Amino acid sequence: MERTIDVITTVNEWYWYLPLTILVLSGIVYTIWSKGAQIRLFGEMVRVIKEPSLVMENGRKGLSSFQAFTISAAARVGTGNVAGVAIAITLGGPGAVFWMWMLALIGAATSFVESTLGQLYKFKDRDSYRGGPAYYISRGLGKRWPAVLFAVVTIITYGLVFNTVQANTIADSISNSVGNTEPLFLAGIGVAVAALLALVIFGGVRRIAHVTQVLVPVLALSYVGLGLVVVALNIPEVPGMVWLIIENAFGFREVVAGGLGAALLHGMQRGLYSNEAGMGSIPNVSATAAVSHPAKQGLVQSLGVYFDTLLICSMTAFIILLAEPDFGEREGATLTQHALSVQFGDWAIHFLTVVIFILAFSSLLGNYYIGYANLEFLTRSPRALLWFRLAIIGCAFLGSIAALDLVWEMANLTMGIMVLINLLAIAPLAVITFRLLDHYVAQRKQGLDPTFAVAEMPELKGVECWGHENESEPTRAQ
């Protein structure tokens, strides 16, 4: 087992510089190209997320921007925010936090591009819309085999590997909370998680949306509130903590393994795992929303990057760094739990266990939907869907008893492959995204609530869902 972990770790260390380089360069290019749209249109992001959903072609009310946002947040806000940040600090030092922030700021531009494309190239599903990179690769680029490759990698990454990570963190936090690491106890946790997951995933995307739109905001806000209390209790130490993050980010001082290379690599890896900007996962969710203009979901999902990294991940980093724990003794969720117990006592360990469970469970649901959307791209076979669901449930069990190092290194490997395929795919399609952005902004300058119909850009190929149902005149924005 140790040999396997070492091999995968070595591959990741060499391979990851390629997708990270392309990710950073893409984010910079898209930021310049859009004139910093992910920053200057922040107010518009907040306005759009509050809009009600439209009625679909079949007469049913579609998913709203907020519901699509909560499904994507369910996939984003999970173990990456609690265990992932802790691992980044353990391996890369406090400077890893700075690079997580930087990746979020430029990554929001990439998220805008891919999520807008996800909306543009969506198509009508049974009870919602469906889309994502596999769809805009095949329809927008007219390339079938890269779309199939992306779908297969996504099914493996989200359906299997990432859900193993989520279950692993649930088991790790619960066992730390009750002080029981016996294999039989961990197996019992796995059975319970798998059973709960099965109850939800057999109910379809609407049940997932209903569950996540309640769970995610409540738990995320409660966790942020706890983090703010920690900051308030340690106000005198906050300036020193911020300086520690900055100086370690640029290698001014070694902290654990926190040289510049380690801080940058692990910070960006964990930041990407957390906010998923550019990975190609969130466009699968952004496509589900019934909105009047594709750019609206691009804006909403850019806001999701900020919500995830600049808010939730920062709270975890502050909790850990203000407690000044010994980074070498603990890792993952247990490090965050220990840091909270330093501030509030042992009850905080149990509180964070509940938070981790619900956040990770909501991520299981979001990950399932992303895998499902890509399976449906490959086949509509009910038997294939059944086997996929059973595999998801099985991974939830296996993750509870698997080794932490192996699980996270496998996640790093498959995630890197997804990123590379998606970034290469959206590069030639980005020009369409920014035409849509200009189209959107022009209507907003007139005080209108923007709408889009493909008849306005008839040269676009492979677009299905932007026809007559969206050809009404724009209305005045509220």
ZAMARGU-4260 file (C-alpha; in steps of 0.2 Angstrom, whole numbers, plus 5000, padded with zeros to 4 digits):
<rodrens>
0) 5000/5000/5000 | 5014/5012/5004 | 5022/5009/4988 | 5006/5012/4978 | 5004/5029/4988
5) 5022/5034/4984 | 5020/5030/4966 | 5004/5040/4964 | 5012/5055/4974 | 5027/5055/4963
10) 5016/5056/4947 | 5006/5070/4955 | 5021/5080/4960 | 5027/5080/4942 | 5011/5080/4932
15) 5002/5094/4942 | 5013/5108/4936 | 5006/5106/4919 | 4987/5109/4923 | 4991/5122/4936
20) 5001/5132/4924 | 4987/5131/4911 | 4975/5135/4924 | 4984/5151/4930 | 4987/5157/4913
25) 4969/5154/4908 | 4962/5163/4923 | 4974/5178/4919 | 4969/5179/4901 | 4950/5177/4904
30) 4952/5191/4918 | 4960/5203/4906 | 4948/5198/4891 | 4933/5201/4902 | 4940/5217/4910
35) 4939/5209/4927 | 4921/5204/4925 | 4922/5193/4940 | 4926/5208/4951 | 4917/5223/4942
40) 4900/5213/4941 | 4900/5207/4959 | 4884/5216/4962 | 4876/5208/4947 | 4880/5191/4954
45) 4871/5195/4970 | 4856/5201/4960 | 4855/5187/4948 | 4856/5173/4962 | 4839/5180/4969
50) 4829/5178/4953 | 4815/5165/4952 | 4816/5151/4940 | 4808/5151/4923 | 4795/5139/4916
55) 4802/5125/4905 | 4796/5120/4888 | 4786/5105/4896 | 4776/5117/4907 | 4786/5113/4923
60) 4795/5126/4934 | 4813/5124/4931 | 4827/5125/4944 | 4831/5142/4949 | 4849/5150/4949
65) 4849/5149/4968 | 4845/5130/4967 | 4858/5127/4954 | 4870/5137/4965 | 4866/5126/4981
70) 4869/5110/4971 | 4886/5117/4965 | 4890/5123/4983 | 4885/5106/4989 | 4899/5099/4978
75) 4911/5113/4982 | 4908/5115/5001 | 4913/5099/5009 | 4929/5091/5014 | 4940/5102/5004
80) 4935/5117/5015 | 4938/5108/5031 | 4950/5093/5028 | 4958/5100/5012 | 4963/5116/5019
85) 4971/5108/5034 | 4981/5096/5023 | 4986/5111/5012 | 4993/5120/5028 | 5001/5103/5034
90) 5010/5100/5018 | 5013/5118/5011 | 5013/5129/5027 | 5002/5144/5030 | 5008/5151/5013
95) 4997/5139/5004 | 4982/5149/5010 | 4988/5164/5000 | 4989/5154/4984 | 4971/5147/4987
100) 4965/5165/4988 | 4974/5170/4972 | 4968/5155/4963 | 4950/5159/4968 | 4952/5177/4961
105) 4958/5172/4944 | 4948/5156/4944 | 4932/5165/4945 | 4935/5171/4928 | 4937/5153/4922
110) 4922/5148/4931 | 4912/5161/4922 | 4918/5155/4905 | 4914/5136/4908 | 4898/5139/4917
115) 4891/5151/4904 | 4896/5137/4891 | 4887/5124/4901 | 4871/5135/4900 | 4872/5139/4882
120) 4875/5120/4876 | 4862/5113/4888 | 4847/5102/4882 | 4830/5097/4889 | 4831/5082/4901
125) 4816/5073/4909 | 4813/5085/4924 | 4826/5098/4921 | 4840/5103/4909 | 4857/5094/4907
130) 4874/5099/4901 | 4892/5101/4905 | 4909/5100/4897 | 4905/5083/4888 | 4890/5092/4880
135) 4899/5108/4875 | 4914/5098/4868 | 4903/5088/4857 | 4891/5101/4852 | 4902/5117/4852
140) 4918/5110/4846 | 4910/5095/4836 | 4922/5083/4844 | 4915/5067/4851 | 4930/5057/4857
145) 4937/5071/4869 | 4919/5072/4876 | 4918/5054/4879 | 4935/5054/4887 | 4930/5069/4899
150) 4914/5060/4903 | 4923/5044/4908 | 4936/5053/4919 | 4922/5063/4927 | 4912/5048/4932
155) 4927/5040/4939 | 4933/5056/4948 | 4916/5062/4955 | 4906/5046/4956 | 4920/5036/4963
160) 4936/5045/4969 | 4929/5061/4976 | 4914/5052/4985 | 4927/5040/4993 | 4936/5056/4999
165) 4920/5063/5007 | 4916/5047/5016 | 4933/5045/5022 | 4932/5063/5030 | 4916/5059/5038
170) 4923/5043/5046 | 4939/5051/5051 | 4930/5066/5060 | 4917/5054/5069 | 4930/5042/5075
175) 4941/5057/5081 | 4925/5064/5090 | 4921/5048/5099 | 4939/5041/5101 | 4935/5025/5092
180) 4946/5020/5077 | 4941/5001/5077 | 4939/4994/5059 | 4921/4988/5064 | 4916/5005/5070
185) 4922/5013/5054 | 4913/5000/5044 | 4897/5004/5054 | 4899/5022/5049 | 4901/5017/5031
190) 4885/5007/5031 | 4876/5022/5038 | 4882/5034/5026 | 4879/5022/5011 | 4861/5019/5017
195) 4857/5038/5019 | 4865/5042/5002 | 4854/5028/4994 | 4838/5036/5001 | 4842/5052/4992
200) 4850/5048/4975 | 4836/5037/4970 | 4825/5052/4970 | 4832/5062/4956 | 4839/5079/4954
205) 4825/5088/4961 | 4826/5079/4977 | 4845/5083/4978 | 4841/5101/4975 | 4828/5102/4989
210) 4840/5094/5001 | 4855/5104/4997 | 4846/5121/4996 | 4842/5118/5015 | 4858/5110/5021
215) 4871/5120/5013 | 4866/5138/5018 | 4862/5133/5036 | 4878/5123/5039 | 4890/5135/5029
220) 4884/5150/5038 | 4885/5142/5055 | 4903/5137/5051 | 4907/5154/5046 | 4899/5161/5062
225) 4910/5150/5072 | 4925/5155/5062 | 4921/5174/5065 | 4920/5171/5084 | 4937/5163/5084
230) 4944/5178/5074 | 4935/5190/5087 | 4942/5181/5102 | 4960/5182/5094 | 4960/5200/5086
235) 4977/5204/5093 | 4984/5189/5084 | 4976/5192/5067 | 4989/5204/5059 | 5003/5192/5064
240) 4993/5178/5056 | 4990/5187/5040 | 5009/5192/5039 | 5013/5173/5042 | 5002/5168/5027
245) 5010/5181/5016 | 5028/5179/5021 | 5027/5160/5020 | 5018/5161/5003 | 5034/5169/4995
250) 5046/5158/5004 | 5052/5172/5016 | 5052/5159/5030 | 5052/5141/5031 | 5037/5133/5041
255) 5036/5114/5040 | 5037/5111/5022 | 5032/5128/5018 | 5044/5134/5005 | 5038/5143/4989
260) 5036/5128/4979 | 5027/5118/4992 | 5015/5132/4997 | 5011/5136/4979 | 5008/5118/4973
265) 4998/5112/4988 | 4988/5128/4990 | 4982/5128/4972 | 4979/5109/4972 | 4968/5111/4988
270) 4960/5127/4982 | 4955/5119/4965 | 4948/5104/4974 | 4938/5115/4985 | 4931/5128/4973
275) 4933/5118/4957 | 4935/5133/4945 | 4941/5127/4928 | 4939/5108/4933 | 4924/5106/4922
280) 4912/5100/4936 | 4902/5115/4940 | 4896/5117/4922 | 4886/5101/4924 | 4876/5110/4938
285) 4875/5127/4930 | 4866/5119/4915 | 4852/5113/4926 | 4845/5131/4929 | 4831/5139/4920
290) 4837/5157/4917 | 4834/5170/4903 | 4852/5172/4898 | 4867/5160/4898 | 4879/5173/4907
295) 4868/5173/4922 | 4874/5156/4927 | 4892/5161/4923 | 4890/5175/4936 | 4881/5165/4949
300) 4895/5151/4948 | 4909/5165/4949 | 4901/5170/4965 | 4901/5152/4971 | 4920/5152/4969
305) 4921/5167/4981 | 4908/5159/4993 | 4919/5143/4994 | 4937/5149/4995 | 4937/5167/5001
310) 4924/5163/5014 | 4923/5145/5020 | 4941/5140/5017 | 4947/5156/5025 | 4937/5152/5040
315) 4946/5135/5042 | 4963/5143/5039 | 4960/5156/5052 | 4954/5143/5065 | 4969/5133/5062
320) 4982/5146/5062 | 4975/5156/5076 | 4976/5140/5087 | 4994/5138/5082 | 4993/5119/5082
325) 5008/5107/5079 | 5006/5103/5061 | 5016/5087/5062 | 5004/5078/5074 | 4988/5079/5065
330) 4981/5080/5047 | 4965/5082/5038 | 4949/5085/5048 | 4956/5080/5064 | 4968/5095/5063
335) 4953/5107/5061 | 4944/5099/5075 | 4959/5100/5087 | 4961/5119/5082 | 4943/5122/5087
340) 4945/5113/5103 | 4959/5124/5108 | 4948/5139/5106 | 4931/5132/5113 | 4935/5116/5122
345) 4930/5098/5118 | 4912/5102/5113 | 4919/5110/5098 | 4925/5094/5091 | 4908/5086/5092
350) 4900/5102/5084 | 4913/5101/5070 | 4909/5083/5067 | 4891/5087/5064 | 4896/5101/5052
355) 4908/5090/5043 | 4895/5076/5041 | 4882/5087/5034 | 4894/5097/5022 | 4902/5081/5016
360) 4885/5072/5014 | 4879/5086/5003 | 4895/5085/4993 | 4891/5066/4991 | 4875/5072/4983
365) 4882/5085/4972 | 4896/5074/4966 | 4883/5060/4962 | 4874/5072/4951 | 4889/5078/4941
370) 4894/5059/4938 | 4876/5056/4933 | 4875/5070/4921 | 4891/5063/4912 | 4884/5045/4913
375) 4868/5051/4904 | 4879/5058/4890 | 4887/5041/4887 | 4871/5031/4889 | 4853/5032/4894
380) 4852/5013/4899 | 4843/5011/4916 | 4854/4996/4920 | 4870/5007/4918 | 4862/5020/4930
385) 4858/5007/4942 | 4875/5000/4942 | 4882/5018/4944 | 4871/5021/4959 | 4877/5005/4967
390) 4895/5010/4964 | 4892/5027/4972 | 4885/5018/4987 | 4899/5006/4988 | 4912/5020/4987
395) 4904/5028/5001 | 4906/5013/5011 | 4924/5009/5006 | 4929/5027/5009 | 4925/5025/5027
400) 4938/5012/5029 | 4951/5017/5017 | 4968/5025/5021 | 4968/5044/5021 | 4984/5046/5010
405) 4979/5035/4996 | 4961/5043/4995 | 4968/5060/4993 | 4982/5056/4981 | 4970/5047/4970
410) 4959/5062/4970 | 4973/5073/4965 | 4977/5062/4950 | 4960/5061/4943 | 4956/5079/4946
415) 4972/5084/4936 | 4966/5074/4921 | 4949/5083/4922 | 4957/5100/4923 | 4968/5098/4908
420) 4954/5091/4896 | 4942/5105/4901 | 4954/5119/4900 | 4960/5114/4883 | 4941/5112/4878
425) 4935/5129/4884 | 4950/5139/4876 | 4943/5140/4858 | 4925/5142/4865 | 4929/5157/4876
430) 4926/5169/4862 | 4908/5164/4862 | 4907/5167/4881 | 4913/5185/4880 | 4901/5189/4866
435) 4887/5183/4877 | 4895/5194/4891 | 4895/5209/4880 | 4877/5205/4875 | 4872/5204/4893
440) 4880/5220/4899 | 4873/5230/4884 | 4855/5225/4890 | 4859/5229/4908 | 4866/5246/4903
445) 4848/5249/4897 | 4841/5244/4913 | 4834/5228/4906 | 4833/5210/4913 | 4844/5202/4900
450) 4837/5188/4888 | 4845/5178/4875 | 4839/5169/4859 | 4850/5159/4847 | 4843/5169/4833
455) 4853/5184/4839 | 4869/5174/4835 | 4863/5162/4821 | 4881/5156/4817 | 4882/5146/4834
460) 4881/5128/4831 | 4874/5114/4842 | 4863/5126/4853 | 4846/5118/4857 | 4838/5127/4871
465) 4838/5145/4867 | 4825/5146/4853 | 4807/5153/4854 | 4805/5151/4873 | 4818/5165/4875
470) 4813/5176/4861 | 4802/5188/4871 | 4807/5206/4873 | 4819/5210/4888 | 4810/5216/4904
475) 4815/5230/4915 | 4826/5224/4929 | 4818/5224/4946
</rodrens>
